[in-house]
């Protein structure tokens, strides 16, 4: 099996002082599993201030770390001919507009028919990159833009941009309740204590920062635009549920269905039958790994969200304030 090496040059942030090295690398290089990172440390592929560390070594913050990531072609994920909406394609990267219902990576219950399977069919060379070059993920039923690296150099640079929070990701969502103004949620997120499938706001969780602003208010719902500083699992869904404004259609965090007084049959049907969380990754901005130029892509709202907004707008116009 062919192997390649990808070099990551990192500086450990002071906020991570006191943690084990393997834990720190798992936070800074989330595209690799913790077990793989530990193996690389033990095999001598990781140096910290030019010395060979152990996985359990405690960091002080500020150290410079070099990781020689050993990448082997992933033969466990099979290429599959699945249609992709490719928004942009060049030698270094792909921008994909993901539809609802498409899982990003294979996992328990979703062994194939994923975005990763589709990418390996689209470009077999992606097998030499971690997770076929996918740098971040969207939930199965979230639509919108994803960036995929096509070379080791592009993967290294885009990973750096992700770590330094230089990639801008903007979402559009419909949430329950009428929000009075925009704001910021700065609350850590971790695994739910009793339900391991769910995430939750937890004081001992990982830092999570979400900014939002109001686009339009309806009688009992709000159209919001959301930007992320961090990329935690289910971050937008968890933070909006924490605000008591869960996303429409979110069966995991949504709670009971909210219907405005005197809702028309059309609105009742639209809300009851909306098949997923009302969340769309609408805009993506980054520095192109080839030349550092700022580039941006936008994906229009999918048909189901456009229809939902139209029904909410009509209800608000016909019935006025609740």
LINURVEN-V421390 format. One record per residue. N is the residue number from 1. BURIAL is # if it has 24 or more other C-alpha atoms within 12 Angstrom, else .. D_CENTER is the distance of its C-alpha to the mean C-alpha in whole Angstrom. Layout:
# LINURVEN-V421390
n->N burial->BURIAL d_center->D_CENTER
n->N burial->BURIAL d_center->D_CENTER
This chain:
# LINURVEN-V421390
n->1 burial->. d_center->30
n->2 burial->. d_center->29
n->3 burial->. d_center->28
n->4 burial->. d_center->26
n->5 burial->. d_center->25
n->6 burial-># d_center->23
n->7 burial-># d_center->23
n->8 burial-># d_center->21
n->9 burial-># d_center->23
n->10 burial-># d_center->22
n->11 burial-># d_center->23
n->12 burial-># d_center->22
n->13 burial->. d_center->22
n->14 burial->. d_center->25
n->15 burial->. d_center->22
n->16 burial-># d_center->22
n->17 burial->. d_center->26
n->18 burial->. d_center->27
n->19 burial->. d_center->25
n->20 burial-># d_center->25
n->21 burial-># d_center->24
n->22 burial-># d_center->23
n->23 burial-># d_center->20
n->24 burial-># d_center->20
n->25 burial-># d_center->19
n->26 burial-># d_center->16
n->27 burial-># d_center->15
n->28 burial-># d_center->15
n->29 burial-># d_center->14
n->30 burial-># d_center->12
n->31 burial-># d_center->12
n->32 burial-># d_center->15
n->33 burial->. d_center->17
n->34 burial->. d_center->19
n->35 burial->. d_center->22
n->36 burial-># d_center->21
n->37 burial-># d_center->21
n->38 burial-># d_center->24
n->39 burial->. d_center->26
n->40 burial-># d_center->26
n->41 burial-># d_center->27
n->42 burial->. d_center->30
n->43 burial->. d_center->31
n->44 burial->. d_center->31
n->45 burial-># d_center->28
n->46 burial-># d_center->27
n->47 burial-># d_center->29
n->48 burial-># d_center->29
n->49 burial->. d_center->31
n->50 burial->. d_center->33
n->51 burial->. d_center->34
n->52 burial->. d_center->33
n->53 burial-># d_center->31
n->54 burial-># d_center->31
n->55 burial-># d_center->27
n->56 burial->. d_center->29
n->57 burial->. d_center->30
n->58 burial->. d_center->29
n->59 burial-># d_center->27
n->60 burial->. d_center->29
n->61 burial->. d_center->26
n->62 burial->. d_center->27
n->63 burial-># d_center->28
n->64 burial-># d_center->27
n->65 burial-># d_center->25
n->66 burial-># d_center->25
n->67 burial-># d_center->24
n->68 burial-># d_center->25
n->69 burial-># d_center->22
n->70 burial-># d_center->24
n->71 burial-># d_center->23
n->72 burial->. d_center->24
n->73 burial-># d_center->24
n->74 burial-># d_center->22
n->75 burial->. d_center->25
n->76 burial->. d_center->23
n->77 burial-># d_center->21
n->78 burial-># d_center->23
n->79 burial-># d_center->23
n->80 burial->. d_center->23
n->81 burial->. d_center->24
n->82 burial->. d_center->21
n->83 burial->. d_center->21
n->84 burial-># d_center->18
n->85 burial->. d_center->18
n->86 burial-># d_center->18
n->87 burial-># d_center->18
n->88 burial-># d_center->19
n->89 burial->. d_center->20
n->90 burial->. d_center->22
n->91 burial->. d_center->23
n->92 burial-># d_center->20
n->93 burial-># d_center->17
n->94 burial-># d_center->16
n->95 burial-># d_center->14
n->96 burial-># d_center->13
n->97 burial-># d_center->13
n->98 burial-># d_center->12
n->99 burial-># d_center->14
n->100 burial-># d_center->14
n->101 burial->. d_center->15
n->102 burial-># d_center->14
n->103 burial-># d_center->12
n->104 burial-># d_center->10
n->105 burial-># d_center->12
n->106 burial-># d_center->16
n->107 burial->. d_center->16
n->108 burial->. d_center->19
n->109 burial->. d_center->20
n->110 burial->. d_center->18
n->111 burial->. d_center->20
n->112 burial-># d_center->20
n->113 burial-># d_center->19
n->114 burial-># d_center->16
n->115 burial-># d_center->14
n->116 burial-># d_center->15
n->117 burial-># d_center->18
n->118 burial-># d_center->18
n->119 burial-># d_center->17
n->120 burial-># d_center->20
n->121 burial->. d_center->23
n->122 burial-># d_center->22
n->123 burial-># d_center->22
n->124 burial-># d_center->24
n->125 burial-># d_center->24
n->126 burial-># d_center->20
n->127 burial-># d_center->21
n->128 burial-># d_center->22
n->129 burial-># d_center->19
n->130 burial-># d_center->16
n->131 burial-># d_center->14
n->132 burial-># d_center->16
n->133 burial-># d_center->14
n->134 burial-># d_center->11
n->135 burial-># d_center->9
n->136 burial-># d_center->5
n->137 burial-># d_center->4
n->138 burial-># d_center->5
n->139 burial-># d_center->7
n->140 burial-># d_center->11
n->141 burial-># d_center->12
n->142 burial-># d_center->10
n->143 burial-># d_center->11
n->144 burial-># d_center->11
n->145 burial-># d_center->10
n->146 burial-># d_center->8
n->147 burial-># d_center->10
n->148 burial-># d_center->12
n->149 burial-># d_center->15
n->150 burial-># d_center->19
n->151 burial-># d_center->21
n->152 burial-># d_center->21
n->153 burial-># d_center->21
n->154 burial-># d_center->19
n->155 burial-># d_center->16
n->156 burial-># d_center->18
n->157 burial-># d_center->18
n->158 burial-># d_center->14
n->159 burial-># d_center->13
n->160 burial-># d_center->16
n->161 burial-># d_center->14
n->162 burial-># d_center->11
n->163 burial-># d_center->13
n->164 burial->. d_center->15
n->165 burial->. d_center->13
n->166 burial->. d_center->14
n->167 burial-># d_center->12
n->168 burial-># d_center->12
n->169 burial-># d_center->9
n->170 burial-># d_center->11
n->171 burial-># d_center->11
n->172 burial-># d_center->14
n->173 burial-># d_center->15
n->174 burial-># d_center->18
n->175 burial-># d_center->19
n->176 burial-># d_center->22
n->177 burial-># d_center->25
n->178 burial-># d_center->26
n->179 burial-># d_center->24
n->180 burial->. d_center->27
n->181 burial->. d_center->25
n->182 burial->. d_center->21
n->183 burial->. d_center->20
n->184 burial->. d_center->18
n->185 burial-># d_center->17
n->186 burial-># d_center->17
n->187 burial-># d_center->17
n->188 burial-># d_center->16
n->189 burial-># d_center->14
n->190 burial-># d_center->15
n->191 burial->. d_center->16
n->192 burial->. d_center->18
n->193 burial->. d_center->22
n->194 burial->. d_center->23
n->195 burial->. d_center->21
n->196 burial->. d_center->19
n->197 burial->. d_center->16
n->198 burial->. d_center->15
n->199 burial-># d_center->14
n->200 burial-># d_center->16
n->201 burial-># d_center->17
n->202 burial->. d_center->19
n->203 burial->. d_center->21
n->204 burial->. d_center->21
n->205 burial->. d_center->17
n->206 burial-># d_center->15
n->207 burial-># d_center->14
n->208 burial-># d_center->12
n->209 burial-># d_center->13
n->210 burial-># d_center->12
n->211 burial-># d_center->15
n->212 burial-># d_center->16
n->213 burial-># d_center->19
n->214 burial-># d_center->21
n->215 burial->. d_center->22
n->216 burial-># d_center->24
n->217 burial-># d_center->26
n->218 burial-># d_center->28
n->219 burial-># d_center->30
n->220 burial-># d_center->28
n->221 burial-># d_center->24
n->222 burial-># d_center->22
n->223 burial-># d_center->20
n->224 burial-># d_center->18
n->225 burial-># d_center->16
n->226 burial-># d_center->13
n->227 burial-># d_center->11
n->228 burial-># d_center->9
n->229 burial-># d_center->11
n->230 burial-># d_center->9
n->231 burial-># d_center->5
n->232 burial-># d_center->7
n->233 burial-># d_center->7
n->234 burial-># d_center->8
n->235 burial-># d_center->8
n->236 burial-># d_center->10
n->237 burial-># d_center->11
n->238 burial-># d_center->13
n->239 burial-># d_center->14
n->240 burial-># d_center->16
n->241 burial-># d_center->17
n->242 burial-># d_center->19
n->243 burial-># d_center->20
n->244 burial->. d_center->22
n->245 burial-># d_center->20
n->246 burial-># d_center->18
n->247 burial-># d_center->16
n->248 burial-># d_center->19
n->249 burial-># d_center->19
n->250 burial-># d_center->16
n->251 burial->. d_center->19
n->252 burial-># d_center->17
n->253 burial-># d_center->17
n->254 burial-># d_center->19
n->255 burial->. d_center->23
n->256 burial->. d_center->26
n->257 burial-># d_center->26
n->258 burial-># d_center->27
n->259 burial-># d_center->30
n->260 burial-># d_center->31
n->261 burial->. d_center->35
n->262 burial->. d_center->37
n->263 burial-># d_center->34
n->264 burial->. d_center->35
n->265 burial->. d_center->35
n->266 burial->. d_center->32
n->267 burial-># d_center->30
n->268 burial->. d_center->30
n->269 burial->. d_center->30
n->270 burial-># d_center->27
n->271 burial-># d_center->25
n->272 burial->. d_center->26
n->273 burial->. d_center->25
n->274 burial-># d_center->22
n->275 burial->. d_center->20
n->276 burial-># d_center->16
n->277 burial-># d_center->14
n->278 burial-># d_center->15
n->279 burial-># d_center->12
n->280 burial-># d_center->11
n->281 burial-># d_center->9
n->282 burial-># d_center->13
n->283 burial-># d_center->13
n->284 burial-># d_center->12
n->285 burial-># d_center->14
n->286 burial-># d_center->15
n->287 burial-># d_center->18
n->288 burial-># d_center->19
n->289 burial-># d_center->20
n->290 burial->. d_center->23
n->291 burial->. d_center->25
n->292 burial->. d_center->22
n->293 burial->. d_center->23
n->294 burial->. d_center->20
n->295 burial->. d_center->19
n->296 burial->. d_center->17
n->297 burial-># d_center->16
n->298 burial-># d_center->16
n->299 burial-># d_center->16
n->300 burial->. d_center->18
n->301 burial-># d_center->18
n->302 burial-># d_center->18
n->303 burial->. d_center->22
n->304 burial-># d_center->21
n->305 burial-># d_center->19
n->306 burial->. d_center->22
n->307 burial->. d_center->25
n->308 burial-># d_center->24
n->309 burial-># d_center->24
n->310 burial->. d_center->27
n->311 burial-># d_center->28
n->312 burial-># d_center->27
n->313 burial-># d_center->29
n->314 burial->. d_center->32
n->315 burial-># d_center->32
n->316 burial-># d_center->32
n->317 burial->. d_center->35
n->318 burial->. d_center->37
n->319 burial->. d_center->37
n->320 burial->. d_center->36
n->321 burial->. d_center->35
n->322 burial->. d_center->35
